[in-house]
Amino acid sequence: MRLKLFFISSLFFINHLIYSQFVYFSGKVTDGVDPIPDVRIENAATDSLLVIIPPDGTFLIKIDLSKFEDMPVFLFSKEGYTSQKVKLHKTYGDTITMQIILTPAGETLDEVVVSASLRPVEKSGSVIPVSTLHAEIFRRVSSPLLMDVLPVLPGVRLHYDCNVCEAPSLRINGLPGPYTLIVINGMPIMGSLASTYGLYGLPSGLILRTELTRGPGSVLFGTEALGGVVNVITPTAELAPRLHAEQLITSWGEVTTQAALASRKGNWCSLTGIYHHHFDFRIDRNKDNFMDKPLQKQLSFFQKLTFSDEFDMLLRYYYEDRLGGQMDGLHAHRYTGERYVESIFTNRAEWLMKYTPAKVRPLQLWWSSSWHQQNSGYGDEFFNATQRIAQLQTLWSDQSDRFSYTIGSALRYQYYNDNTTATRRQISLGEDVEAPDLIWMPALFSDVWISQGLFSFSTGARLDHHPIHGLVPTGRIAFMYKGGRHTLRVLHGSAFRIVNLFAEEHAALSGAREVVVESGLLPERSYGQYVEWDFNLLKPLYYIKTTTSLFSNMFTNRILPDYDTDPQKIIFENLDGKLTHRGLNLQIQWGILGRWDFMAGGAIQDMRLIEDGKNELPPFVERINFQSLAGYSFGKNRIDLSSVTYSPMRLPLLGELDPRPEFSPWFSHIHLQYSFRSMRGYTLSAGIKNVFDFVPWRGLPFLIARTDDPFDERVQFDSNGNPIPTSDNPFALTFDPTYAFTSLQGRRFFIQWTYQL
């Protein structure tokens, strides 16, 4: 009997211990695909508020089960979404993890985007296809830089234009970096110089989400939006944490630190931040006496002020000191001929402002301006450039349930001056004067949206006036069908771009080749079609979303750099023919039980230059690429695995004797990381970048041609200026770093800590 009582008492005591312990309730609230911020979590029994979910949609609640007679019930709610009650089940573990999916209520759809029409519209109701990446993605790939995050989307590739200074650019569906317009809060301020260097100055502390629209976008944004638009949305103090601080350290010696402080007083909100990156280790793994990664010092300050919903202003300053080249090279060796270095100093300032008068609510005034100073030395060449851009834009926008419109005008001012012949004018034989490129470019544009039942229609038109090229019209028409789980979008549009070769073609500034412009360059023009089909399946325990899109573009004029006609030159001229560009993008996302989530996708594309009887693939264009991002959460822990893979692309050679292969190999970059998130706002991550240590020089006779003679002092030339084979130069080569397709950085380990309050 005593044994029986002891056994029953023991069971009761053990049961009491189990159910009086603290447990953690964690998970993520999404619409089935994207996180939903500002969701309220309440105790359903007492209606007491427990927490408001941050922008990344995640939550973690500590629960004392001894205070509940039965297992607790929580209410998840947000205006515009159907509320959901969740009852916890008994557990013998210390953590309960769930995926909470809230579906739109009535006619209210999911998150709001602005890139499609320059006004807030719900993403599912946008006739223009928009892909979004939230700030949470920066933590999943452990990078504070936008350029490292965007390649998780199909068809987006981070390309390095030079093996010496590692200048980056984003290629969307094979189109070079200057064909993608980067805007902040819908305002174009980047300009051509920043298409190379501006990507470094956008830290994650300044980004709430990023919107990518593919295809021609000139109707709303003007020049440079041929391939797509990347719109960086900055957070307000209400959405940003009061304090955000993080630091990333890699085994290569890179240290990246950033911090942001949000405050609010009355109707005024303030967001202040700083970003700093430092790398000062000289690494030469391939033993060519050139640094595998340039030395870098980057510093960025930003300040955002908001007053109610009337006034929004952002100020940002960015500074960079970059040095690549020979292992013993210094900034003092720039353009002296003693050592080959690429020495780059960048100063950049930006000012953005939006004003919505309270008494004239449909009217909005947008102001954006930037100043960019580039002071660079490429070997024995000196490049000094200044670019100033300012744009004043007025919008009159109104909307109802079935009809909305935006009418606007824009006035763009652009000043560009450098020390090359591009900005000099000959006044007499042997005498020329400085002639900066000064442009005033007014524009009128409109955008209309009409909805009728399951169908929606959008159309837009724009008319720009360029002082040299005259009137430049562009247009866009789009159609959408949305029924049940399916959404079909069809888009046709035109776009243009005013070319500035010396600001955009980094190879022209490398000091390795002569730039030749054959004729007066006209604006680049393209016409494109885009078809997208979305499928969504949202269930309590899992979700699936697929996006399939077809695209086709035709350039009636395209300014392509010709590397092949003369290995000593880069020749630019108007297209005498056409360039076709078509392909397929596919992305699949799914999640299971709030623990597993996957995102995989890829692109197949074909770009053809049809000119003078030729039908060939331009350089630096891959036929196939695919990406993946997989994550698993367990308690306060998470594991993420990401990868990008690219097919061969044609690379510029230096002649028939060049022993390097004409095409790059298939290559992949795979990254693995583990993260631990505490209840007190701390996150600690550690992992490996480039797990399999892929580097472009492995397996090649050399990557950069003639690194032992970067000034071509021992190269012999024939009467036409072409190099000839000698015993010292059997392949008739000259120094050239343009055989580039990815970073020279190999495997590296990293650790990152983050604190949010």
Secondary structure, 3 states (H helix, E strand, C coil): CHHHHHHHHHHHHHHHHHHCCEEEEEEEEECCCCECCCCEEEECCCCEEEEECCCCCEEEEEEEHHHCCCCCEEEEECCCECCEEEECCCCCCCEEEEEEECCECCCCCCCEECCCCCCCEEHHHCCCCCEEEECHHHHHHCCCEHHHHHHHCCCEEEEECCCCCCCEEEEECCECHHHEEEEECCEECCCCCHHHHHHHHCEHHHCCEEEEEECCCHHHHCCCCCCEEEEEECCCCCCCCCEEEEEEEECCCCEEEEEEEEEEECCEEEEEEEEEEEECCCCCCCCCCECCCCEEEEEEEEEEEEECCCEEEEEEEEEEEEEEEECCCCHHHCCCCCCCEEEEEEEEEEEEEEECCCCCCCEEEEEEEEEEEEEEEECCEEEEEEEEEEEEEEEEEEECCCEEEEEEEEEEEEEEEECCHHHEEEEECCEEEECCEEEEEEEEEEEEEEEECCEEEEEEEEEEEECCCEEEEEEEEEEEEEECCEEEEEEEEEEEECCCHHHHCHHHHCCCCEEEECCCCCCEEEEEEEEEEEEEEECCCEEEEEEEEEEEEEEEECCCCECCCCCCEEEECCCCEEEEEEEEEEEEEEEECCCEEEEEEEEEEEEEEEECCEEECCCCCCCEEEEEEEEEEECCEEEEEEEEEECCCECCCCCCCCCCCCECCCEEEEEEEEEEECCCCEEEEEEEECCCCCCCCCCCCCCCECCCCCCCCCCCECCCCCECCCCCCCCCCCCECCCCCCCCCCCEEEEEEEEEC
